């Protein structure tokens, strides 16, 4: 179990690394930050790795017993398969309970850390990499041109340094034969060391009427320029911006926010209906409204009133009705969009709440697929069990992803979307367990050869 769990977790971690490798390259991150990011990414896949490793370990265990005839010896001694599987069932139940606590406590915290670190990484600017032959503007208020750079020593040749920190245009330009650049340890400053150059600087006029611009030209053998940097150091944030997301909440928080959203949806619908009917969006003549009268007196033909109007009055009434309809339609569209957004958040929270239970239950489902399957096929090791496990896991994963997406989009109920993968695989587990207890040769090829020959002969007779 431990071996298969580590293997599955490593494979899933490779997918995580492949997904976010572009965000990490070129940012100059320390190994501690990178390892921390991968660690929380690995923790994120624990609920997904537990069902697969449980099935793979159960197939290998029971398959190894069957391959070495140990399972046959136990059955010959009068021990039924249910008694043989009893300790493994207890262990699978413990794994399922542990998977629930992992999904409820560890995964929300891991998702919070992943989103926070990823946000901090995106806020960090890429390392200073000055290309050759082009003007580089990666440093704020500095434009740099380098003709060529040494591959080994990092010495830059033919440097043009435009200093725009004064916000007055190209008033300060330095041309140097060579130079180096390095960052301070906290990456808050860049230090330029320039050799054999000239600095050209325009001064300011004493007054607007003055037409003379002061000009300075300074030669130097060595000049050091300190430039402040922003966004090049990695700063950790507290992650509070992600605490209200469904993926970063446990069951208690999800239940609280889901109830709040459901209450708000109901209250907003009631309040909007009242404001929409009684406000300015649906104007009506209350004198003609029979609902507010104690008794109905007569019927008024509104079409005859409209026909009695002049052409100008008719056009004016049509334009007014059109404006009223447009205002009402816009208000309804805004309300529907707002309600759909709130309902989307509610569905996500309800889905995550059910998934914490469904992922734990999946461990039991995969055990009742793997253990009887291993007893039937009687193959241990990593060969056949791995192929069979991956086959069932791919089915589970595809169904789970589809159910999760359809539940988020509102096509399915969140509870159904969270449990559909386990619902589909549970009958397979029950069927395999039944066949294993009956000593069925379900995967015996010799059993199906006569049946296949009969089908072929039957087809030949029709042809």
Secondary structure as GFF3:
##gff-version 3
##sequence-region A 1 463
A	DSSP	alpha_helix	2	24	.	.	.	ID=ss1
A	DSSP	alpha_helix	31	44	.	.	.	ID=ss2
A	DSSP	alpha_helix	46	67	.	.	.	ID=ss3
A	DSSP	alpha_helix	70	76	.	.	.	ID=ss4
A	DSSP	alpha_helix	81	101	.	.	.	ID=ss5
A	DSSP	pi_helix	102	106	.	.	.	ID=ss6
A	DSSP	alpha_helix	107	123	.	.	.	ID=ss7
A	DSSP	beta_strand	135	136	.	.	.	ID=ss8
A	DSSP	beta_strand	142	149	.	.	.	ID=ss9
A	DSSP	beta_strand	156	163	.	.	.	ID=ss10
A	DSSP	beta_strand	172	183	.	.	.	ID=ss11
A	DSSP	beta_strand	189	202	.	.	.	ID=ss12
A	DSSP	beta_strand	215	228	.	.	.	ID=ss13
A	DSSP	three_ten_helix	240	242	.	.	.	ID=ss14
A	DSSP	three_ten_helix	246	248	.	.	.	ID=ss15
A	DSSP	alpha_helix	251	278	.	.	.	ID=ss16
A	DSSP	three_ten_helix	286	288	.	.	.	ID=ss17
A	DSSP	three_ten_helix	290	292	.	.	.	ID=ss18
A	DSSP	alpha_helix	302	308	.	.	.	ID=ss19
A	DSSP	alpha_helix	311	377	.	.	.	ID=ss20
A	DSSP	alpha_helix	384	409	.	.	.	ID=ss21
A	DSSP	alpha_helix	414	437	.	.	.	ID=ss22
A	DSSP	alpha_helix	445	462	.	.	.	ID=ss23
###
